[in-house]
Amino acid sequence: MRIGLSKINADTYTNGHGLGNRELWALGAYFLLYFGGVAFNVTFLPIFLKARGLSLSEMAVLWALAATAGGITQARIGHWSDSIGSRKSIAAAGIVLLSASYLFYDLAHTFWQFVPLYLWSGLCLLIGFTLPQAIISDWTSASRRTAHGFSITRIWGTVGFIVALVMVTAWPGIAGGVRFLYWVAGLYAASAVPLLLVREGPIKRTDHSLLRGAARVLRSDRSWVFLICFVAFRLTETGMLNYTGLYLKGLGADARVIASAYWICAVAEVPIVLTIGRISDRIGRKLPLMIAFAVWPARLYAYSLISAPTSIFYIQLLHGFTFGIVLICSVAYMSDVAPDDLRGTAQGLLNTGNAVAMALGPLLTGFLGDAIGLAAAFRVMAGMMVIGFVALAVLVREPVSVL
């Protein structure tokens, strides 16, 4: 259901975040369930694959294949939604298909049997990021409240992540063996329901081709420079995220400690995500991003120094100042630079960059981990991000719309 601009003015412009009341709660419920599934996925899938006899390099190739499949589709999916003037039905269908893929993982036992499953999951996974982000952009762009609108809905994803991991910490048996796969599939499928309750915001249909539309977005405020910096951050962040569980397991951690490392990380994200949206809408995107890019290499280097698995708990407290800031400000940045008829395309390009990072990050970390060990791999990535900080500080422009 698409609603008129007069209704949006009455329903959103006085509430401080630019979203309709139904959208606020429906998108919050969507993120809660979706990222509950993500929590089970990122925590236990690498351990599951290791138990099936896959090496770090083989896991890295699988992650790369999934991300490549997703990257190929994201800009096209976003542009398609711009062209037809609708987003939620495409998003819900993609998420249901994603859920179904996890019902078949237990049938695979070799690397080659996992390949088609990872391609299937990869084609669908990032649709759950791109189109909800575009929906929020549709509702909030006119009032320039995208960061705040995204932060107060996406925070429920963090809550879902925390709740799932606290459950695992308290009752480790619920995710034992292959049971985590059914949690992943069930939570992903359930998340499609509230998404269908969201009303479509004002979408100006585009008549540009995908290539022309993407070129317009990339030229706007030189956003291609920002996307390169974003890919560098996400490349190192996904590399770290995918192997944190195995890194801790190598230090002697059990499932409870591994789950705790993830949920402490998520808890530390909450206050930053709740506040950075409103702050960024007032002061701009670049300064918060520079803070995140300055803290991130120090955090990566600190990972390489720990000898006891529980030492990572202190490092995880920095998560909000790195991932939390980049999460909110990157979506808002691409919303700021997007022409009105290309908001879906802009978020699709952001998640194409995300997919490139998801492909190369685990691949790089996996091969480095096999060659020199994960601790040394984290040091290499810390050095890369020092360069990334300099590039962001010198080359990235503040979007004109927030100046």
Secondary structure, DSSP 8 states (H G I E B T S, - for coil): -B--HHHHHHHHTTSSS---HHHHHHHHHHHHHHHHHHHHHHHHHHHHHHHTT--HHHHHHHHHHHHHHHHHHHHHHHHHHHHHT--HHHHHHHHHHHHHHGGGGGG--SHHHHHHHHHHHHHHHTHHHHHHHHHHHHHHTTTT-HHHHHHHHHHHHHHHHHHHHHHHHH-GGGGTTTHHHHHHHHHHHHHHHHHHT--B-------S-HHHHHHHHHHGGGHHHHHHHHHHHHHHHHHHHHHHHHHHHHTT--HHHHHHHHHHHHHHHHHHHHHHHHHHHHH-SHHHHHHHHHHHHHHHHHHTT--SGGGHHHHHTTHIIIIIHHHHHHHHHHHHHS-GGGHHHHHHHHHHHHHHHHHHHHHHHHHHHHHH-HHHHHHHHHHHHHHHHHHHHHH----GGG-
